[in-house]
């Protein structure tokens, strides 16, 4: 059926998209069809559902059907729309950055909770503004973690690093999108190597943690379309944590906090790295699926050599 003779109304196109995506076994195919139609038409959801019988121009029809074909072929919806929501904020994404995941929001929650607890223990007001707090997001990617923390802690001094120059370009645009260009300082760096003279109250990171040994088990959207440098942490997936924890220990202030996102099977390999005498109050946090997702610890005054 050609685009000329088919039902090119909003309702008809949504149905065609849903059916093609369902046959391709795309998850959430109804929502995906809707998002792709919004992208193709430049309209919002209210307009789409208040004009179900509106016949769309052939240009919009062709654009929508092309997007549906690409999604059915495995391209992530976020790459087709160019955006993803995280922490209630919209972020630009592309194949150069890891798509922000809902489970990474636990990283933000743990960081904020542990900062508040630290304030209570010190006899200070736990209502955080970020005053006197310097933090860094290592492996920032799209910048979603740094931006979310900068929003939550308006008085904090915020840094963010990534080994990818292309990722940093996107992160900077996302900071600008949310009015934070002057608040977040970005640096191209392998972990903390480009900022060796700074010390921090909080270090957060969602490092590459998928094992190369797991590549064949990944969904095509992930395996074939997300940046390998941001995805794979080595053959087993947890190889980067040793250097990350060692560098963090050297650059955290006494009482400073380290908050790390984990892969689904990383806890047993990573937690022993925090058994050194320089760390205390080590704790894990599960995500909504019951997976150990975040590992956090507090820096003691003893130096790591």
Rosetta blueprint (number, residue, H / E / L):
1 X L
2 X L
3 X L
4 X L
5 X L
6 X L
7 X L
8 X L
9 X E
10 X H
11 X H
12 X H
13 X H
14 X H
15 X H
16 X H
17 X H
18 X H
19 X H
20 X H
21 X H
22 X H
23 X H
24 X L
25 X L
26 X L
27 X L
28 X L
29 X H
30 X H
31 X H
32 X H
33 X H
34 X H
35 X H
36 X H
37 X H
38 X H
39 X H
40 X H
41 X H
42 X L
43 X L
44 X L
45 X H
46 X H
47 X H
48 X H
49 X H
50 X H
51 X L
52 X L
53 X L
54 X L
55 X E
56 X L
57 X L
58 X H
59 X H
60 X H
61 X H
62 X H
63 X H
64 X H
65 X H
66 X H
67 X H
68 X H
69 X H
70 X H
71 X H
72 X H
73 X L
74 X L
75 X L
76 X L
77 X H
78 X H
79 X H
80 X H
81 X H
82 X L
83 X E
84 X E
85 X E
86 X E
87 X L
88 X L
89 X E
90 X E
91 X E
92 X E
93 X L
94 X L
95 X L
96 X L
97 X L
98 X L
99 X L
100 X L
101 X L
102 X H
103 X H
104 X H
105 X H
106 X H
107 X H
108 X H
109 X H
110 X H
111 X H
112 X H
113 X H
114 X H
115 X H
116 X H
117 X H
118 X H
119 X H
120 X H
121 X H
122 X L
123 X L
124 X L
125 X L
126 X L
127 X L
128 X L
129 X L
130 X L
131 X L
132 X L
133 X L
134 X E
135 X E
136 X E
137 X E
138 X E
139 X L
140 X L
141 X L
142 X L
143 X L
144 X H
145 X H
146 X H
147 X H
148 X H
149 X H
150 X H
151 X H
152 X H
153 X L
154 X L
155 X L
156 X L
157 X E
158 X E
159 X E
160 X E
161 X E
162 X E
163 X L
164 X L
165 X H
166 X H
167 X H
168 X H
169 X H
170 X H
171 X H
172 X H
173 X H
174 X H
175 X H
176 X H
177 X H
178 X L
179 X L
180 X L
181 X L
182 X L
183 X L
184 X E
185 X E
186 X E
187 X E
188 X E
189 X L
190 X L
191 X L
192 X L
193 X H
194 X H
195 X H
196 X L
197 X L
198 X L
199 X L
200 X E
201 X E
202 X E
203 X E
204 X E
205 X E
206 X L
207 X L
208 X L
209 X L
210 X E
211 X L
212 X H
213 X H
214 X H
215 X H
216 X H
217 X H
218 X L
219 X L
220 X H
221 X H
222 X H
223 X H
224 X L
225 X L
226 X L
227 X L
228 X H
229 X H
230 X H
231 X H
232 X E
233 X L
234 X L
235 X L
236 X L
237 X L
238 X L
239 X L
240 X L
241 X H
242 X H
243 X H
244 X H
245 X H
246 X H
247 X H
248 X H
249 X H
250 X H
251 X H
252 X E
253 X E
254 X E
255 X E
256 X E
257 X E
258 X E
259 X E
260 X E
261 X E
262 X L
263 X L
264 X L
265 X L
266 X L
267 X H
268 X H
269 X H
270 X H
271 X H
272 X H
273 X H
274 X H
275 X L
276 X L
277 X L
278 X L
279 X E
280 X E
281 X E
282 X E
283 X E
284 X E
285 X E
286 X E
287 X L
288 X L
289 X L
290 X L
291 X L
292 X E
293 X E
294 X E
295 X E
296 X E
297 X E
298 X E
299 X E
300 X L
301 X L
302 X L
303 X L
304 X L
305 X L
